[in-house]
Amino acid sequence: MSAIVSIKNLRKQFGSFDALAGVNLQINEGEVVCIVGPSGSGKSTLIRCINQLEDFDDSSEVKIAGIDITQDETARADVGMVFQSFNLFPHMTIRENITLAPLRVKQMSEQQANAIADDLMQKVGIEAQAEKYPSQLSGGQQQRVAIARALAMRPRVMLFDEPTSALDPEMVGEVLDVMRDLARSGVTMLVVTHEMGFARQVADRVIFMDEGKIVEAGKPAQIFDGPAHQRTRDFVNAVLQH
Amino acid sequence: MTRLSFITSVCLIGLLTSEATRAADLTVGANIGNVPWEFQDENGDYVGFEIDLVNQIGDRLGMNVEIINIPFSGLFSAVQSGRIDIALSSITVTERRLESVAFVQPYYDSAQSLTVDSDSNISSLADLQGRVVAVDTGSTGDMWITENNARYGIGEIRRFEGLVPAMLDVQSGRVDGYISDIPGLEYFIRDKPYFKVVQRIETGERYSMVLAEGNPLADQVNDVLTELKRSGFVAELHRSWFGSEPLASSSTVSVVDRPRSTSVGGRDAGFAQTFLNWGVLLNSMPLLLAGLRVTLLLGATSIACGLALGLFLAMVRLYGVRPAGVASKMYIDIFRSIPILVLLIVVYYAPPFAGIQLSAFAAAAVALTLVSGAYTAEIFRAGIEAIPSGQFEASHALGLNYRHTMLDVILPQAIRVVIPPLTNNCINVIKDTALASVVAMPDLLKQANQAQALEANPTPLIVAALIYLALLWPLVILVGRLEKRFRQEYSQ
C-alpha cells in the first residue's frame, strides 16, 4: 500500500501555544481515518495544515502522493475539503458551485463539467436541486452539495472538518450516509468528527488526539473498547456515556 | 426661576440681541473683489467707488447700511427674493434686466475692454479667431461677445466668477484674452505690467444700482443720486478712485432719467412670474441642456475612473505588500478629508505653474476622480471584508487561483454588498460636478447661473434644481430598493 498523505513531525504554534506538537501520520490509499479528541486538541488544525489553510513549522513535512505541498501548489488540487460551515458560494446555483473548479482549474469543457456534476449530484442525492441556490436548501442538502463540489476535482484524498457539527440533528444521518457510501467506494478519507458511531462503523483506523499530539491510534474496536492510554479511556467514557 | 422660564428668557435675550444686530435697514449686496467699485482693503474693510456712494445714500436717507458679499450672478435673485434691498457691482443697465428688476439712474458710462498677457501677440479682437476668451458669467461682456461672435469667430467663450480667477487663467495661458468692464481692468492692472488692455470696446453701457421691481425705495435712492450729482459728490468719487475728471456729458456728472423697460408693462413681479417664468425658461433652455450634457459627461467620466481607481486602491490596501497597503490607506484617508472644492482649485491652478496645462474638464474630472476613488475604495474594502473567510478557504481548497477567487467568488458577492453605497457615491459625484463651475466649466449650475444673470431672473436656477432632482431622485429610490432586496436575499 502506498501512502497518499505522509506527515512528518508536523508542528504549529499559535503564539506560545503548541497547536500541533510534532504529529506523524501516514494515510494509505483507500483508507478511512477518523480523528477524535477533545476540542482544542489540534484535530482541525491538523487537517487544515494538510490543505495549506494553515502554515506550519519549517521543520515539518507534509506530502500528498509523494509531493511536498510547500514546494508544489498543485498538490492542493489532489486534496478535497468539506467544512463544518459548508462554505458554498451563495451567488451560484448548486450546479455552478460544483462545476466552478473543474471549469477554472482543470479547464474542462462545460459539457464535461456538467456530466461530472450530474453524476455527483445523483450520488449525493441532490439532483433535484441543481438549479437552486444554496440558501434555498436545508443544511443537510448544503453539506451534501459541498461534498459533491469537493469530489468534482477528483481528489486523491478527502478531508472532512467536523462535517455534521453545524447540522440540525435530523440532518446528520443523511450526510453520514453519503460519507459511508464514499468510504465503501474506496475514497481515501480523513475525517475529524464527534460522531463516534460513524467512526466505529466506517473507520479503518481511529486516531485519538490531545494537546496537539496523537495519543493513540488503532482499529475502532481497539480505541473504543480497549484503549491503552488513560486519557483515551477518559475521553471515550465521557463521550459514550451520553 | 424655573428651568422653562430660564430657557424662555435665554431665547428672548437671543431674539432681542439678534434684533439689535439687524438694525441695518438698508441691506446691500455687492460682488466684493470687483475693483475699484467694491473690494476689501488691507484691513478687510469694504471700500470702493460704489461702497462710498451707497454709504452716502444711506446717510442721506437716515438708514444704516449693511454690505454683504454675493457673487455677481447671484445678485439678481437676492434682490428679487428680498434678501437684499440694493445690488451693486458695476451692473450695466440692459433691456432684458429691466424686464425683471428696477434700476435707479446710472452714474457711470462704461465700455468693455480686451485684456491679454503682455507677451501675447494679440492686439485686437480680430486676432482672437479660434482662440479662447474669458468673460464673467452673465456679464455685459459675456452678452456682447456672445452676440457679436459671428464677426470674430472665437473658438471658445469661457465663463468665470469674477476678475481674479479669469486673470489667473490669462496669466497661465489657459485663456488668450479677457473681455470685461474697462474701469475695473484698468484699475486692476495699474500695478501689474504683465497684463495689457489692448482694445476698448464701445458698448454704450451705463452702470447703476438694482432694486426689486416696484420697490418704493428706488425713487428715494434716485432722488438722492440726483442731489449727489448736483452737489458734485459723484464727480468727486470719480476723481478720487480714477484720478481723472469725469466728462461733463457723462452720467457721472449729469442727472439722467431712471431707465424703464420699453416693453409694455414689463414683467409682472408676481411669485410665479419671478421664480417660474415661462419666457425665461424657454430662452434659457438651450443653455441648460448644454450644461446638463457637460454635467452628465463629467459625472460619468469621474464615476467610471473613480470606480477603477477605488478597486485598485482597495486591492492594494487589502492584499498589497505592507508599504503599498499603508500608502493606499493614507491616500484614502487624505482624499476623504480634503474638501472637494479646495482640491478642484488646486488641481486647476497649480499644474500650470509646473508647465502642465489641464483643461477645465480634465481638472474637474481629475479632482472628482481622486476623491470618488477614495470613497469607492472604502466601499469596496467594506464589501470584500463582509465576505466570510470561509469563502476564501473554500476557493483555496478547490485550487482556484487568486484571480479566479476574486473574479468568480469574492467580487460577485462583494458587488451585491457595495451596489447600494456605490450608487450613493454616484449621486454624490453628480452633485459635486456642480462645484466644477468654479473652474469655468460650463456645467448645469454654471449655465443656470449665466442664464439667470442674463435674464436677471432666478427661473433658470429653479429649473436646474428640477433637472438635478429628475436625474438623482430615481437613483435615490433605486438605492432604497436595492438595499431592501439584498437584505431580503441574505435573510433567506
Contacts between the chains, C-beta under 8 A, distances in Angstrom:
chain1	res1	chain2	res2	distance
A	51	B	396	7.6
A	51	B	397	5.5
A	52	B	396	7.3
A	53	B	393	5.5
A	53	B	396	6.5
A	53	B	397	7.0
A	74	B	399	7.7
A	76	B	396	7.4
A	76	B	397	7.5
A	76	B	399	5.5
A	77	B	399	4.0
A	79	B	397	7.4
A	80	B	397	7.3
A	81	B	393	7.9
A	81	B	394	7.7
A	81	B	397	3.9
A	83	B	390	6.2
A	83	B	393	6.9
A	83	B	394	6.7
A	83	B	397	7.9
A	85	B	390	5.5
A	86	B	390	8.0
A	87	B	388	7.7
A	87	B	390	3.8
A	87	B	391	6.3
A	87	B	393	6.4
A	87	B	394	3.8
A	88	B	394	7.6
A	89	B	391	6.9
A	89	B	394	7.3
A	89	B	408	8.0
A	89	B	409	5.6
A	89	B	413	7.7
A	90	B	413	6.7
A	91	B	412	5.1
A	91	B	413	5.3
A	91	B	416	7.2
A	100	B	398	7.1
A	100	B	400	7.5
A	100	B	408	6.1
A	100	B	409	7.8
A	101	B	398	3.9
A	101	B	399	6.1
A	101	B	400	6.3
A	104	B	400	5.9
A	104	B	404	4.7
A	104	B	408	6.6
A	105	B	398	6.8
A	105	B	399	4.5
A	105	B	400	6.3
A	105	B	401	7.8
A	105	B	404	7.7
A	135	B	489	7.4
A	135	B	492	4.3
A	136	B	492	7.3
A	146	B	394	8.0
A	149	B	398	7.2
A	150	B	397	7.3
A	150	B	398	7.5
A	153	B	398	6.4
A	153	B	399	6.5
